[in-house]
């Protein structure tokens, strides 16, 4: 069992229920702003999932994804539901994992026409590799009802806008085809969730089941119950992926690393003898890790402000050298300020660690800086 959690968000009640059915003992969790989540378990109660409903559209999805990330500090956020296919190779019921999310409604209107100004978010490398391995092995299909052909898993871009596309000849369809012609599927919420994840340093994976072809036949495919079929497939893949993501976190956690090898020539028993007025100060067998006697560890709580000051210097240096773009640098500065404020007055250890985790996610592409943030997180957990 682990304290880590994966957040799974959906837009529709049908999608929410499909994920909820795979959770053991879901319990209500009320957010102070009124949002209701449910926390349940996967894999024989070993891994926790926080499930939330965001409704339709990128804007509410962004707000509630931000709320979920702040509330649970998750290993990852999975957005799960249905989408319309944009490519003929996709079959109804197939699963699409977004390698990129396009916010396709950005643009500028000029005298010579409307020109695209897209925003794009890419899946992080680690979750992408885990998802691809899961798709190759096919182990996730064990959750599906037996019989029939197993759905395929596709990896490629997903387009996220603010309208339901159900045509191949409309102006909207032509716009998407002209500017986003590599997109496999189209939907309405992934851009909001991806933006929230980016600003908070939280990995986001979008998993969609294909329920229609976005070509004017949505009424027929809905009537043939393809929505619940596609939802069931997406939920099966997403919950299997959630388990694999948390297993990976367990495997990389310092708590699960093997203990140092013991010297076979050393006895586990230590005998100290004292005579007359002599006293034994410390008696120990084998000791693993750091030990301080009669003093505080080098990274005591009072040292945290200087650690954060050093991080700010490193952050500025990385930005100056071009390793961090301006939006990422500004978001990282904000999280560092939150961490510093958590040390003012009564120290808020939880707020400090959450801010540092977000900072680590934002600077993850700068390996040396990310490692320094991880070290400060470890100090913070031990010192507060």
C-alpha positions as CSV (number, residue, x, y, z in Angstrom):
1,X,0.0,0.0,0.0
2,X,1.2,3.5,-0.8
3,X,0.3,7.1,0.2
4,X,0.6,8.2,-3.5
5,X,-2.5,8.9,-5.5
6,X,-3.5,9.3,-9.2
7,X,-6.2,11.7,-10.1
8,X,-8.7,10.6,-12.8
9,X,-11.0,13.2,-14.2
10,X,-14.0,12.8,-16.6
11,X,-16.4,15.2,-18.3
12,X,-19.5,13.0,-18.5
13,X,-21.4,11.1,-15.8
14,X,-21.2,8.0,-18.1
15,X,-17.4,8.3,-18.1
16,X,-17.3,8.9,-14.3
17,X,-19.4,5.8,-13.6
18,X,-17.2,3.6,-15.8
19,X,-14.1,4.5,-13.8
20,X,-16.0,4.4,-10.5
21,X,-17.0,0.8,-11.1
22,X,-13.4,-0.2,-11.2
23,X,-12.6,1.3,-7.7
24,X,-12.8,-0.6,-4.5
25,X,-14.7,1.2,-1.6
26,X,-14.9,4.7,-3.0
27,X,-15.3,7.3,-0.3
28,X,-16.5,10.9,-0.6
29,X,-13.9,13.6,-0.3
30,X,-15.3,17.2,-0.1
31,X,-13.2,20.1,-1.3
32,X,-13.7,23.3,0.6
33,X,-15.1,25.0,-2.5
34,X,-17.8,22.4,-2.8
35,X,-16.3,20.1,-5.4
36,X,-16.9,16.4,-4.6
37,X,-14.3,13.8,-5.3
38,X,-14.3,10.1,-4.5
39,X,-11.2,8.3,-3.4
40,X,-11.1,4.5,-4.0
41,X,-8.5,1.8,-4.5
42,X,-7.1,-0.3,-7.3
43,X,-5.0,-3.5,-7.3
44,X,-6.3,-5.1,-4.1
45,X,-6.3,-1.8,-2.2
46,X,-2.6,-1.1,-2.9
47,X,-3.1,2.1,-5.0
48,X,-5.3,5.1,-4.5
49,X,-7.3,7.0,-7.1
50,X,-9.1,10.3,-6.6
51,X,-12.0,10.5,-9.1
52,X,-13.6,13.8,-10.2
53,X,-16.2,15.1,-12.7
54,X,-15.4,18.4,-14.5
55,X,-18.2,18.8,-16.9
56,X,-18.0,19.8,-20.6
57,X,-15.5,22.3,-22.0
58,X,-11.9,23.2,-21.5
59,X,-12.5,26.1,-19.1
60,X,-14.2,24.1,-16.3
61,X,-11.8,21.2,-16.9
62,X,-8.8,23.5,-16.3
63,X,-10.3,25.0,-13.1
64,X,-11.2,21.6,-11.6
65,X,-8.0,20.0,-12.7
66,X,-6.1,22.7,-10.9
67,X,-8.2,22.2,-7.8
68,X,-7.6,18.4,-7.9
69,X,-3.8,18.9,-8.3
70,X,-3.7,21.3,-5.4
71,X,-5.8,19.1,-3.2
72,X,-4.1,15.7,-3.8
73,X,-0.6,16.4,-5.1
74,X,-1.0,13.4,-7.5
75,X,1.6,11.2,-9.2
76,X,-0.3,12.0,-12.4
77,X,-3.6,13.3,-13.7
78,X,-5.5,11.1,-16.2
79,X,-8.3,12.5,-18.3
80,X,-10.6,9.8,-19.4
81,X,-13.6,9.7,-21.7
82,X,-14.8,9.6,-25.3
83,X,-13.8,11.3,-28.5
84,X,-14.6,11.5,-32.2
85,X,-12.3,9.9,-34.7
86,X,-10.6,12.0,-37.3
87,X,-8.7,9.3,-39.1
88,X,-10.1,6.3,-41.0
89,X,-7.6,3.9,-39.4
90,X,-9.4,4.3,-36.0
91,X,-12.2,1.8,-35.3
92,X,-15.2,2.5,-33.0
93,X,-14.2,1.3,-29.5
94,X,-10.5,1.9,-30.1
95,X,-8.5,3.8,-27.4
96,X,-6.4,6.9,-28.2
97,X,-3.6,8.1,-25.9
98,X,-2.7,11.7,-26.6
99,X,1.0,12.3,-27.5
100,X,0.1,15.9,-28.0
101,X,-3.0,18.0,-27.1
102,X,-3.8,20.8,-29.5
103,X,-5.9,23.8,-28.3
104,X,-7.1,24.5,-31.9
105,X,-9.3,27.5,-31.4
106,X,-6.4,30.0,-31.0
107,X,-6.0,32.2,-34.0
108,X,-5.7,35.7,-35.5
109,X,-8.2,37.2,-38.0
110,X,-6.5,39.3,-40.7
111,X,-7.5,40.8,-44.0
112,X,-6.3,37.7,-45.8
113,X,-8.1,35.3,-43.6
114,X,-8.0,33.5,-40.3
115,X,-4.6,32.1,-39.3
116,X,-4.0,29.4,-36.6
117,X,-2.2,30.2,-33.4
118,X,-2.2,26.9,-31.7
119,X,-1.1,25.9,-28.2
120,X,0.3,22.4,-27.8
121,X,1.1,20.3,-24.7
122,X,3.1,17.1,-25.0
123,X,2.8,13.9,-22.8
124,X,5.8,13.6,-20.5
125,X,8.3,10.9,-21.6
126,X,8.0,8.6,-18.5
127,X,4.2,8.2,-18.6
128,X,4.3,7.9,-22.4
129,X,6.8,5.0,-22.2
130,X,4.6,3.3,-19.5
131,X,1.5,3.7,-21.6
132,X,3.1,2.4,-24.7
133,X,4.4,-0.7,-22.9
134,X,0.9,-1.3,-21.5
135,X,-0.5,-1.0,-25.0
136,X,2.0,-3.4,-26.4
137,X,1.5,-6.1,-23.8
138,X,-2.3,-5.9,-23.9
139,X,-2.5,-6.9,-20.2
140,X,-5.1,-4.1,-19.7
141,X,-7.6,-6.0,-21.8
142,X,-8.1,-8.5,-19.0
143,X,-10.5,-6.0,-17.5
144,X,-12.8,-6.2,-20.6
145,X,-15.6,-8.6,-21.2
146,X,-14.5,-11.7,-22.9
147,X,-15.4,-12.3,-26.5
148,X,-15.0,-10.2,-29.6
149,X,-11.9,-8.4,-30.9
150,X,-9.8,-6.5,-28.4
151,X,-9.7,-2.7,-29.1
152,X,-6.4,-1.3,-30.4
153,X,-4.5,1.4,-28.6
154,X,-3.3,4.3,-30.8
155,X,-0.8,7.1,-29.9
156,X,-1.1,10.5,-31.5
157,X,-2.3,14.1,-31.2
158,X,-5.8,14.9,-30.0
159,X,-7.5,18.2,-30.9
160,X,-9.4,19.9,-28.1
161,X,-11.8,22.8,-28.8
162,X,-15.2,24.2,-27.6
163,X,-17.6,22.6,-30.0
164,X,-18.9,19.1,-30.8
165,X,-17.7,18.3,-34.3
166,X,-20.1,16.1,-36.3
167,X,-19.3,16.9,-39.9
168,X,-16.5,16.5,-42.4
169,X,-17.6,19.3,-44.7
170,X,-18.3,22.2,-42.3
171,X,-16.0,25.2,-42.0
172,X,-15.0,23.9,-38.5
173,X,-14.1,20.5,-39.9
174,X,-12.1,22.1,-42.8
175,X,-10.2,24.3,-40.3
176,X,-9.2,21.3,-38.1
177,X,-8.2,19.3,-41.2
178,X,-6.2,22.1,-42.6
179,X,-4.2,23.1,-39.5
180,X,-4.2,19.9,-37.4
181,X,-4.2,17.2,-40.0
182,X,-2.2,14.7,-37.9
183,X,-4.8,14.7,-35.1
184,X,-6.3,11.3,-34.5
185,X,-9.4,12.4,-32.5
186,X,-11.3,15.5,-31.4
187,X,-12.9,16.4,-28.1
188,X,-13.6,19.4,-25.7
189,X,-11.6,19.2,-22.4
190,X,-8.1,17.9,-22.8
191,X,-6.5,21.4,-23.4
192,X,-7.8,22.7,-20.1
193,X,-6.5,19.7,-18.1
194,X,-3.1,19.8,-20.0
195,X,-2.7,23.5,-19.2
196,X,-3.5,23.0,-15.5
197,X,-0.9,20.1,-15.4
198,X,1.7,22.2,-17.1
199,X,1.3,25.2,-14.7
200,X,1.4,22.9,-11.6
201,X,4.2,20.5,-12.8
202,X,1.9,17.5,-12.7
203,X,2.1,14.9,-15.5
204,X,-1.1,14.7,-17.6
205,X,-2.2,11.7,-19.7
206,X,-5.3,11.9,-21.9
207,X,-7.0,8.6,-22.6
208,X,-10.0,8.6,-25.0
209,X,-12.3,5.9,-26.3
210,X,-13.6,6.4,-29.9
211,X,-17.4,6.6,-29.8
212,X,-18.1,8.2,-33.2
213,X,-16.4,9.4,-36.4
214,X,-17.1,13.1,-36.1
215,X,-18.6,12.9,-39.6
216,X,-22.4,13.4,-39.2
217,X,-23.1,9.9,-38.0
218,X,-22.9,10.6,-34.3
219,X,-26.7,10.0,-33.8
220,X,-26.4,6.6,-35.3
221,X,-23.3,5.5,-33.4
222,X,-24.8,6.8,-30.1
223,X,-28.0,4.8,-30.9
224,X,-25.8,1.7,-31.4
225,X,-24.5,2.2,-27.8
226,X,-20.9,3.0,-28.9
227,X,-20.5,5.6,-26.1
228,X,-20.7,3.1,-23.2
229,X,-18.5,0.6,-25.1
230,X,-15.9,3.2,-25.8
231,X,-16.0,4.5,-22.3
232,X,-15.6,1.0,-20.8
233,X,-12.4,0.5,-23.0
234,X,-11.0,3.9,-22.0
235,X,-11.7,3.3,-18.3
236,X,-10.0,-0.1,-18.4
237,X,-6.9,1.2,-20.0
238,X,-6.7,4.3,-17.8
239,X,-7.1,2.4,-14.5
240,X,-4.5,-0.1,-15.6
241,X,-2.2,2.8,-16.5
242,X,-2.9,4.4,-13.1
243,X,-1.6,1.2,-11.4
244,X,1.5,1.1,-13.5
245,X,2.3,4.7,-12.9
246,X,2.1,4.2,-9.1
247,X,4.1,1.0,-9.4
248,X,6.8,3.0,-11.1
249,X,6.7,5.6,-8.4
250,X,7.1,2.8,-5.8
251,X,10.0,1.3,-7.7
252,X,11.9,4.6,-7.8
253,X,11.1,5.6,-4.3
254,X,14.1,5.6,-1.8
255,X,11.9,3.6,0.5
256,X,12.0,0.6,-1.9
257,X,15.6,0.6,-2.7
258,X,17.6,-2.4,-1.5
259,X,19.5,-2.0,1.8
260,X,23.3,-1.7,1.6
261,X,25.0,-5.1,1.7
262,X,26.0,-6.2,5.2
263,X,29.5,-7.2,5.9
264,X,29.3,-11.0,6.6
265,X,32.3,-10.8,8.9
266,X,30.6,-8.4,11.3
267,X,28.6,-9.8,14.2
268,X,25.1,-8.3,14.8
269,X,25.9,-8.3,18.5
270,X,27.8,-5.4,20.1
271,X,29.1,-5.7,23.7
272,X,30.4,-2.7,25.5
273,X,32.1,-3.1,28.8
274,X,32.5,-0.4,31.4
275,X,34.1,-0.4,34.8
276,X,34.3,1.9,37.7
277,X,32.6,5.2,36.9
278,X,32.8,4.8,33.1
279,X,29.5,5.1,31.2
280,X,28.4,3.8,27.8
281,X,27.2,6.7,25.6
282,X,26.1,4.9,22.5
283,X,25.7,1.2,21.8
284,X,24.6,0.0,18.4
285,X,24.8,-2.9,16.0
286,X,24.8,-2.2,12.3
287,X,23.9,1.4,11.3
288,X,22.7,2.3,7.8
289,X,22.4,5.9,6.7
290,X,23.5,9.1,8.5
291,X,23.9,9.4,12.2
292,X,24.3,12.6,14.3
293,X,25.3,12.4,18.0
294,X,25.0,15.5,20.2
295,X,24.0,17.8,17.4
296,X,21.5,18.6,14.6
297,X,21.8,17.2,11.0
298,X,23.5,19.5,8.5
299,X,20.1,20.4,6.9
300,X,18.2,21.5,10.0
301,X,14.9,23.4,9.6
302,X,16.7,26.7,10.1
303,X,18.7,25.9,6.9
304,X,15.7,25.7,4.6
305,X,15.4,29.5,3.8
306,X,19.0,29.4,2.5
307,X,18.3,26.3,0.6
308,X,15.3,28.0,-1.1
309,X,17.5,31.1,-1.8
310,X,20.1,28.9,-3.5
311,X,17.3,27.4,-5.6
312,X,16.1,30.8,-6.7
313,X,19.7,31.6,-7.8
314,X,19.9,28.4,-9.7
315,X,16.5,29.0,-11.3
316,X,17.5,32.4,-12.5
317,X,20.7,31.0,-13.9
318,X,18.9,28.2,-15.8
319,X,16.5,30.9,-17.3
320,X,19.4,33.1,-18.3
321,X,21.2,30.2,-20.1
322,X,18.0,29.4,-22.0
323,X,17.1,26.2,-20.3
324,X,13.8,27.5,-19.2
325,X,11.4,29.6,-21.3
326,X,9.8,32.7,-19.8
327,X,6.3,31.2,-18.9
328,X,7.9,28.2,-17.2
329,X,10.4,30.4,-15.4
330,X,7.6,32.7,-14.1
331,X,5.5,29.7,-13.0
332,X,8.6,28.2,-11.2
333,X,9.3,31.6,-9.5
334,X,5.7,31.6,-8.3
335,X,6.0,28.1,-6.7
336,X,9.3,29.1,-5.1
337,X,7.6,32.1,-3.6
338,X,4.8,29.9,-2.2
339,X,7.5,27.6,-0.7
340,X,9.2,30.6,1.0
341,X,6.0,31.9,2.4
342,X,5.3,28.5,3.9
343,X,8.3,29.1,6.1
344,X,7.1,32.5,7.4
345,X,5.5,32.3,10.9
346,X,4.2,28.9,11.8
347,X,5.7,26.6,9.2
348,X,3.3,24.8,6.9
349,X,5.2,21.6,5.9
350,X,2.5,20.3,3.6
351,X,2.2,23.6,1.7
352,X,6.0,23.7,1.4
353,X,6.4,20.2,0.0
354,X,3.5,20.6,-2.5
355,X,5.0,23.8,-3.8
356,X,8.4,22.2,-4.2
357,X,6.9,19.2,-6.0
358,X,5.3,21.5,-8.5
359,X,8.6,23.4,-8.9
360,X,10.3,20.0,-9.6
361,X,7.8,19.2,-12.3
362,X,8.2,22.6,-14.0
363,X,12.0,22.3,-14.1
364,X,12.1,18.5,-14.9
365,X,13.8,19.0,-18.2
366,X,16.8,20.7,-16.5
367,X,18.2,17.6,-14.8
368,X,20.7,19.2,-12.4
369,X,18.2,21.8,-11.2
370,X,15.4,19.1,-10.8
371,X,17.8,17.0,-8.7
372,X,18.5,20.0,-6.4
373,X,14.8,20.6,-5.9
374,X,14.4,16.9,-5.1
375,X,17.1,17.2,-2.5
376,X,15.4,20.2,-0.9
377,X,12.1,18.2,-0.8
378,X,13.8,15.4,1.1
379,X,15.3,17.9,3.5
380,X,11.9,19.5,4.0
381,X,10.2,16.2,4.8
382,X,12.8,15.3,7.3
383,X,13.1,18.7,8.9
384,X,9.5,19.8,9.4
